[in-house]
Amino acid sequence: MGRNPNPLLNEFLDPTLPLPEIHWETVPPGVNPEEAWDRFDENIEGWVPIWFPIGDPCSGRSYGEFERASLFNQCLEEILGSMHRWPLWGSARDKKRAVAFALLHLYCEVRQSFMEGYGQ
């Protein structure tokens, strides 16, 4: 049974479109965009990134596959909305750029939340 990527990732996953250039002064220290952009679990519906939480950090309850995919989609839409890019618009290259930066933003949020949870 094949799993489908989240529709928001369509242009992002297109290898013929270039990834955006990074302005390193806007990226937190120790953050590697490649980790945010290259690690999707193709065995999960929606192709949720492997770094996206697998459970609720407060209660410890694990997310089911579809709940996790839904939460990932919701977070991505919220970030795109705050960027004034939701719904996605523009050329395929513009869409890839917007989703790339939204993924990087979400990755930083998840990473920061994880570090705070462990008192770092």
N, CA and C atoms as an extended XYZ file, in Angstrom:
360
Properties=species:S:1:pos:R:3:atomname:S:1:resname:S:1:resid:I:1 pbc="F F F"
N         0.855       -1.173        0.000 N   MET     1
C         0.000        0.000        0.000 CA  MET     1
C         0.896        1.229        0.000 C   MET     1
N         0.821        2.034       -1.064 N   GLY     2
C         1.624        3.237       -1.153 CA  GLY     2
C         1.030        4.366       -0.336 C   GLY     2
N         1.898        5.142        0.255 N   ARG     3
C         1.482        6.301        1.041 CA  ARG     3
C         1.696        7.548        0.211 C   ARG     3
N         0.812        8.505        0.373 N   ASN     4
C         0.886        9.736       -0.403 CA  ASN     4
C         1.445       10.869        0.445 C   ASN     4
N         2.251       11.741       -0.180 N   PRO     5
C         2.739       12.896        0.571 CA  PRO     5
C         1.626       13.912        0.808 C   PRO     5
N         1.789       14.709        1.813 N   ASN     6
C         0.877       15.813        2.075 CA  ASN     6
C         0.840       16.692        0.820 C   ASN     6
N        -0.338       17.087        0.350 N   PRO     7
C        -0.421       17.925       -0.853 CA  PRO     7
C         0.375       19.230       -0.752 C   PRO     7
N         0.584       19.729        0.462 N   LEU     8
C         1.391       20.939        0.620 CA  LEU     8
C         2.840       20.707        0.221 C   LEU     8
N         3.249       19.448        0.164 N   LEU     9
C         4.631       19.120       -0.173 CA  LEU     9
C         4.857       18.868       -1.662 C   LEU     9
N         3.802       18.941       -2.477 N   ASN    10
C         3.932       18.595       -3.893 CA  ASN    10
C         5.078       19.315       -4.583 C   ASN    10
N         5.076       20.638       -4.558 N   GLU    11
C         6.139       21.393       -5.219 CA  GLU    11
C         7.454       21.250       -4.449 C   GLU    11
N         7.353       21.192       -3.121 N   PHE    12
C         8.562       21.088       -2.321 CA  PHE    12
C         9.360       19.831       -2.673 C   PHE    12
N         8.690       18.735       -2.922 N   LEU    13
C         9.354       17.472       -3.212 CA  LEU    13
C         9.803       17.347       -4.668 C   LEU    13
N         9.480       18.324       -5.498 N   ASP    14
C         9.860       18.301       -6.908 CA  ASP    14
C        11.360       18.584       -7.028 C   ASP    14
N        12.154       17.578       -7.419 N   PRO    15
C        13.609       17.766       -7.484 CA  PRO    15
C        14.059       18.713       -8.594 C   PRO    15
N        13.177       19.026       -9.534 N   THR    16
C        13.564       19.940      -10.613 CA  THR    16
C        13.495       21.399      -10.190 C   THR    16
N        12.874       21.663       -9.046 N   LEU    17
C        12.791       23.032       -8.531 CA  LEU    17
C        13.881       23.229       -7.480 C   LEU    17
N        14.597       24.357       -7.547 N   PRO    18
C        15.677       24.571       -6.575 CA  PRO    18
C        15.147       24.949       -5.198 C   PRO    18
N        15.897       24.551       -4.184 N   LEU    19
C        15.607       25.004       -2.827 CA  LEU    19
C        16.039       26.460       -2.709 C   LEU    19
N        15.424       27.199       -1.809 N   PRO    20
C        15.803       28.616       -1.673 CA  PRO    20
C        17.197       28.760       -1.064 C   PRO    20
N        17.807       29.897       -1.355 N   GLU    21
C        19.082       30.211       -0.709 CA  GLU    21
C        18.806       30.543        0.746 C   GLU    21
N        19.743       30.201        1.582 N   ILE    22
C        19.608       30.441        3.016 CA  ILE    22
C        20.408       31.687        3.392 C   ILE    22
N        19.795       32.553        4.144 N   HIS    23
C        20.487       33.688        4.745 CA  HIS    23
C        20.828       33.232        6.155 C   HIS    23
N        22.055       32.815        6.350 N   TRP    24
C        22.444       32.129        7.572 CA  TRP    24
C        22.246       32.955        8.833 C   TRP    24
N        22.232       34.279        8.696 N   GLU    25
C        22.017       35.097        9.898 CA  GLU    25
C        20.597       34.961       10.434 C   GLU    25
N        19.693       34.380        9.658 N   THR    26
C        18.314       34.186       10.110 CA  THR    26
C        18.058       32.779       10.658 C   THR    26
N        19.075       31.917       10.596 N   VAL    27
C        18.933       30.534       11.057 CA  VAL    27
C        19.593       30.413       12.428 C   VAL    27
N        18.880       29.864       13.414 N   PRO    28
C        19.476       29.697       14.741 CA  PRO    28
C        20.758       28.860       14.690 C   PRO    28
N        21.701       29.137       15.585 N   PRO    29
C        22.940       28.348       15.630 CA  PRO    29
C        22.646       26.861       15.819 C   PRO    29
N        23.387       26.046       15.103 N   GLY    30
C        23.250       24.599       15.237 CA  GLY    30
C        22.129       23.984       14.418 C   GLY    30
N        21.357       24.812       13.713 N   VAL    31
C        20.255       24.292       12.899 CA  VAL    31
C        20.750       24.045       11.480 C   VAL    31
N        20.529       22.848       10.990 N   ASN    32
C        20.904       22.471        9.643 CA  ASN    32
C        19.629       22.330        8.810 C   ASN    32
N        19.403       23.232        7.845 N   PRO    33
C        18.183       23.134        7.028 CA  PRO    33
C        18.003       21.784        6.350 C   PRO    33
N        19.102       21.116        6.033 N   GLU    34
C        18.992       19.809        5.391 CA  GLU    34
C        18.217       18.822        6.270 C   GLU    34
N        18.356       18.939        7.582 N   GLU    35
C        17.616       18.055        8.488 CA  GLU    35
C        16.114       18.318        8.410 C   GLU    35
N        15.752       19.560        8.187 N   ALA    36
C        14.334       19.915        8.083 CA  ALA    36
C        13.760       19.537        6.728 C   ALA    36
N        14.601       19.529        5.728 N   TRP    37
C        14.111       19.374        4.360 CA  TRP    37
C        14.261       17.982        3.758 C   TRP    37
N        15.093       17.152        4.302 N   ASP    38
C        15.409       15.886        3.632 CA  ASP    38
C        14.970       14.634        4.362 C   ASP    38
N        14.212       14.776        5.418 N   ARG    39
C        13.924       13.587        6.224 CA  ARG    39
C        12.426       13.387        6.413 C   ARG    39
N        11.827       12.741        5.420 N   PHE    40
C        10.397       12.440        5.470 CA  PHE    40
C        10.212       10.931        5.554 C   PHE    40
N         9.223       10.514        6.323 N   ASP    41
C         8.913        9.099        6.438 CA  ASP    41
C         7.878        8.753        5.374 C   ASP    41
N         8.339        8.157        4.308 N   GLU    42
C         7.477        7.822        3.178 CA  GLU    42
C         6.530        6.668        3.493 C   GLU    42
N         6.709        6.022        4.636 N   ASN    43
C         5.826        4.932        5.052 CA  ASN    43
C         4.644        5.422        5.875 C   ASN    43
N         4.590        6.726        6.120 N   ILE    44
C         3.508        7.348        6.889 CA  ILE    44
C         2.662        8.174        5.930 C   ILE    44
N         1.362        8.022        6.008 N   GLU    45
C         0.465        8.836        5.174 CA  GLU    45
C         0.762       10.307        5.441 C   GLU    45
N         0.952       11.074        4.375 N   GLY    46
C         1.276       12.491        4.493 CA  GLY    46
C         2.768       12.759        4.503 C   GLY    46
N         3.559       11.699        4.542 N   TRP    47
C         5.018       11.798        4.571 CA  TRP    47
C         5.473       12.800        5.637 C   TRP    47
N         5.108       12.542        6.847 N   VAL    48
C         5.453       13.410        7.972 CA  VAL    48
C         6.968       13.356        8.175 C   VAL    48
N         7.600       14.491        8.429 N   PRO    49
C         9.050       14.468        8.691 CA  PRO    49
C         9.379       13.613        9.912 C   PRO    49
N        10.505       12.948        9.880 N   ILE    50
C        10.870       12.070       10.994 CA  ILE    50
C        11.108       12.864       12.274 C   ILE    50
N        11.409       14.137       12.164 N   TRP    51
C        11.662       14.963       13.346 CA  TRP    51
C        10.379       15.515       13.970 C   TRP    51
N         9.240       15.336       13.324 N   PHE    52
C         7.981       15.829       13.873 CA  PHE    52
C         7.565       14.920       15.034 C   PHE    52
N         7.072       15.490       16.137 N   PRO    53
C         6.753       14.689       17.333 CA  PRO    53
C         5.844       13.498       17.042 C   PRO    53
N         6.137       12.407       17.745 N   ILE    54
C         5.334       11.184       17.599 CA  ILE    54
C         4.300       11.067       18.708 C   ILE    54
N         4.311       12.033       19.621 N   GLY    55
C         3.352       12.019       20.717 CA  GLY    55
C         3.246       13.376       21.375 C   GLY    55
N         2.262       13.505       22.229 N   ASP    56
C         2.032       14.747       22.969 CA  ASP    56
C         3.113       14.890       24.038 C   ASP    56
N         3.912       15.974       23.973 N   PRO    57
C         4.998       16.108       24.945 CA  PRO    57
C         4.510       16.330       26.378 C   PRO    57
N         3.312       16.833       26.557 N   CYS    58
C         2.790       17.080       27.910 CA  CYS    58
C         2.247       15.803       28.547 C   CYS    58
N         1.406       15.086       27.807 N   SER    59
C         0.770       13.899       28.386 CA  SER    59
C         1.550       12.615       28.140 C   SER    59
N         2.415       12.633       27.129 N   GLY    60
C         3.156       11.429       26.778 CA  GLY    60
C         2.375       10.470       25.896 C   GLY    60
N         1.131       10.843       25.570 N   ARG    61
C         0.289        9.989       24.715 CA  ARG    61
C         0.839        9.972       23.286 C   ARG    61
N         0.957        8.798       22.707 N   SER    62
C         1.432        8.660       21.332 CA  SER    62
C         0.346        9.052       20.339 C   SER    62
N         0.767        9.661       19.249 N   TYR    63
C        -0.160        9.995       18.165 CA  TYR    63
C        -0.293        8.802       17.235 C   TYR    63
N        -1.502        8.587       16.730 N   GLY    64
C        -1.697        7.621       15.664 CA  GLY    64
C        -1.167        8.220       14.373 C   GLY    64
N        -0.995        7.384       13.375 N   GLU    65
C        -0.447        7.834       12.095 CA  GLU    65
C        -1.222        8.998       11.501 C   GLU    65
N        -2.540        8.875       11.457 N   PHE    66
C        -3.335        9.902       10.803 CA  PHE    66
C        -3.460       11.154       11.664 C   PHE    66
N        -3.467       10.989       12.981 N   GLU    67
C        -3.480       12.150       13.880 CA  GLU    67
C        -2.181       12.943       13.720 C   GLU    67
N        -1.077       12.247       13.645 N   ARG    68
C         0.221       12.905       13.479 CA  ARG    68
C         0.279       13.638       12.141 C   ARG    68
N        -0.209       12.996       11.092 N   ALA    69
C        -0.234       13.636        9.771 CA  ALA    69
C        -1.128       14.870        9.783 C   ALA    69
N        -2.253       14.782       10.475 N   SER    70
C        -3.171       15.915       10.568 CA  SER    70
C        -2.542       17.072       11.346 C   SER    70
N        -1.868       16.760       12.444 N   LEU    71
C        -1.201       17.794       13.231 CA  LEU    71
C        -0.074       18.458       12.440 C   LEU    71
N         0.676       17.663       11.692 N   PHE    72
C         1.735       18.215       10.844 CA  PHE    72
C         1.141       19.180        9.826 C   PHE    72
N         0.062       18.760        9.174 N   ASN    73
C        -0.602       19.609        8.193 CA  ASN    73
C        -1.095       20.902        8.837 C   ASN    73
N        -1.712       20.785        9.998 N   GLN    74
C        -2.237       21.955       10.708 CA  GLN    74
C        -1.106       22.930       11.055 C   GLN    74
N        -0.008       22.425       11.571 N   CYS    75
C         1.127       23.286       11.923 CA  CYS    75
C         1.688       23.983       10.689 C   CYS    75
N         1.823       23.237        9.606 N   LEU    76
C         2.357       23.814        8.372 CA  LEU    76
C         1.429       24.909        7.837 C   LEU    76
N         0.121       24.663        7.859 N   GLU    77
C        -0.844       25.675        7.414 CA  GLU    77
C        -0.784       26.922        8.297 C   GLU    77
N        -0.649       26.740        9.612 N   GLU    78
C        -0.585       27.892       10.516 CA  GLU    78
C         0.648       28.752       10.233 C   GLU    78
N         1.785       28.104       10.015 N   ILE    79
C         3.007       28.856        9.713 CA  ILE    79
C         2.881       29.550        8.369 C   ILE    79
N         2.368       28.849        7.374 N   LEU    80
C         2.161       29.487        6.065 CA  LEU    80
C         1.194       30.659        6.190 C   LEU    80
N         0.175       30.527        7.033 N   GLY    81
C        -0.769       31.616        7.264 CA  GLY    81
C        -0.085       32.815        7.876 C   GLY    81
N         0.798       32.591        8.838 N   SER    82
C         1.505       33.711        9.459 CA  SER    82
C         2.469       34.372        8.482 C   SER    82
N         2.869       33.627        7.455 N   MET    83
C         3.731       34.176        6.401 CA  MET    83
C         2.906       34.850        5.287 C   MET    83
N         1.585       34.826        5.446 N   HIS    84
C         0.658       35.331        4.422 CA  HIS    84
C         0.810       34.555        3.113 C   HIS    84
N         1.051       33.250        3.246 N   ARG    85
C         1.219       32.373        2.081 CA  ARG    85
C         0.202       31.234        2.086 C   ARG    85
N        -0.829       31.358        2.930 N   TRP    86
C        -1.867       30.330        2.954 CA  TRP    86
C        -3.171       30.931        2.546 C   TRP    86
N        -3.881       30.329        1.577 N   PRO    87
C        -3.467       29.155        0.819 CA  PRO    87
C        -2.252       29.476       -0.060 C   PRO    87
N        -1.516       28.426       -0.407 N   LEU    88
C        -0.321       28.613       -1.233 CA  LEU    88
C        -0.683       29.273       -2.554 C   LEU    88
N         0.157       30.175       -2.997 N   TRP    89
C        -0.079       30.871       -4.262 CA  TRP    89
C         1.266       31.135       -4.919 C   TRP    89
N         1.205       31.493       -6.192 N   GLY    90
C         2.407       31.805       -6.957 CA  GLY    90
C         2.848       30.638       -7.813 C   GLY    90
N         4.037       30.797       -8.380 N   SER    91
C         4.596       29.760       -9.237 CA  SER    91
C         4.990       28.552       -8.383 C   SER    91
N         5.283       27.459       -9.052 N   ALA    92
C         5.725       26.258       -8.335 CA  ALA    92
C         6.990       26.564       -7.528 C   ALA    92
N         7.870       27.369       -8.078 N   ARG    93
C         9.108       27.745       -7.364 CA  ARG    93
C         8.781       28.577       -6.121 C   ARG    93
N         7.815       29.489       -6.244 N   ASP    94
C         7.391       30.303       -5.093 CA  ASP    94
C         6.790       29.417       -3.999 C   ASP    94
N         5.991       28.433       -4.415 N   LYS    95
C         5.372       27.525       -3.449 CA  LYS    95
C         6.443       26.696       -2.740 C   LYS    95
N         7.424       26.198       -3.499 N   LYS    96
C         8.492       25.415       -2.890 CA  LYS    96
C         9.255       26.263       -1.880 C   LYS    96
N         9.530       27.492       -2.215 N   ARG    97
C        10.258       28.394       -1.319 CA  ARG    97
C         9.469       28.618       -0.025 C   ARG    97
N         8.164       28.887       -0.164 N   ALA    98
C         7.324       29.140        1.008 CA  ALA    98
C         7.273       27.912        1.918 C   ALA    98
N         7.081       26.748        1.341 N   VAL    99
C         7.003       25.526        2.140 CA  VAL    99
C         8.367       25.210        2.760 C   VAL    99
N         9.443       25.468        2.040 N   ALA   100
C        10.785       25.232        2.586 CA  ALA   100
C        11.000       26.066        3.843 C   ALA   100
N        10.636       27.335        3.799 N   PHE   101
C        10.830       28.185        4.969 CA  PHE   101
C         9.853       27.832        6.094 C   PHE   101
N         8.646       27.403        5.726 N   ALA   102
C         7.689       26.967        6.760 CA  ALA   102
C         8.198       25.699        7.451 C   ALA   102
N         8.748       24.765        6.680 N   LEU   103
C         9.312       23.551        7.268 CA  LEU   103
C        10.491       23.883        8.180 C   LEU   103
N        11.333       24.794        7.747 N   LEU   104
C        12.479       25.182        8.561 CA  LEU   104
C        12.013       25.834        9.860 C   LEU   104
N        11.001       26.671        9.758 N   HIS   105
C        10.438       27.319       10.946 CA  HIS   105
C         9.855       26.264       11.903 C   HIS   105
N         9.080       25.341       11.361 N   LEU   106
C         8.477       24.296       12.184 CA  LEU   106
C         9.564       23.421       12.814 C   LEU   106
N        10.582       23.090       12.062 N   TYR   107
C        11.695       22.297       12.582 CA  TYR   107
C        12.343       23.013       13.773 C   TYR   107
N        12.563       24.316       13.637 N   CYS   108
C        13.157       25.092       14.734 CA  CYS   108
C        12.243       25.104       15.962 C   CYS   108
N        10.938       25.235       15.746 N   GLU   109
C         9.983       25.204       16.861 CA  GLU   109
C        10.022       23.856       17.581 C   GLU   109
N        10.001       22.781       16.815 N   VAL   110
C        10.012       21.436       17.392 CA  VAL   110
C        11.320       21.211       18.136 C   VAL   110
N        12.400       21.610       17.536 N   ARG   111
C        13.726       21.452       18.146 CA  ARG   111
C        13.815       22.240       19.455 C   ARG   111
N        13.332       23.483       19.442 N   GLN   112
C        13.365       24.319       20.640 CA  GLN   112
C        12.492       23.721       21.742 C   GLN   112
N        11.318       23.250       21.370 N   SER   113
C        10.412       22.633       22.334 CA  SER   113
C        11.053       21.402       22.957 C   SER   113
N        11.713       20.601       22.141 N   PHE   114
C        12.389       19.402       22.631 CA  PHE   114
C        13.495       19.785       23.605 C   PHE   114
N        14.283       20.792       23.265 N   MET   115
C        15.397       21.204       24.121 CA  MET   115
C        14.891       21.776       25.435 C   MET   115
N        13.786       22.523       25.394 N   GLU   116
C        13.215       23.071       26.619 CA  GLU   116
C        12.666       21.960       27.499 C   GLU   116
N        12.121       20.934       26.870 N   GLY   117
C        11.569       19.811       27.617 CA  GLY   117
C        12.634       19.028       28.371 C   GLY   117
N        13.864       19.123       27.893 N   TYR   118
C        14.966       18.431       28.549 CA  TYR   118
C        15.888       19.368       29.304 C   TYR   118
N        15.391       20.606       29.546 N   GLY   119
C        16.121       21.548       30.388 CA  GLY   119
C        17.425       22.047       29.817 C   GLY   119
N        17.533       22.066       28.498 N   GLN   120
C        18.766       22.563       27.881 CA  GLN   120
C        18.634       23.995       27.453 C   GLN   120
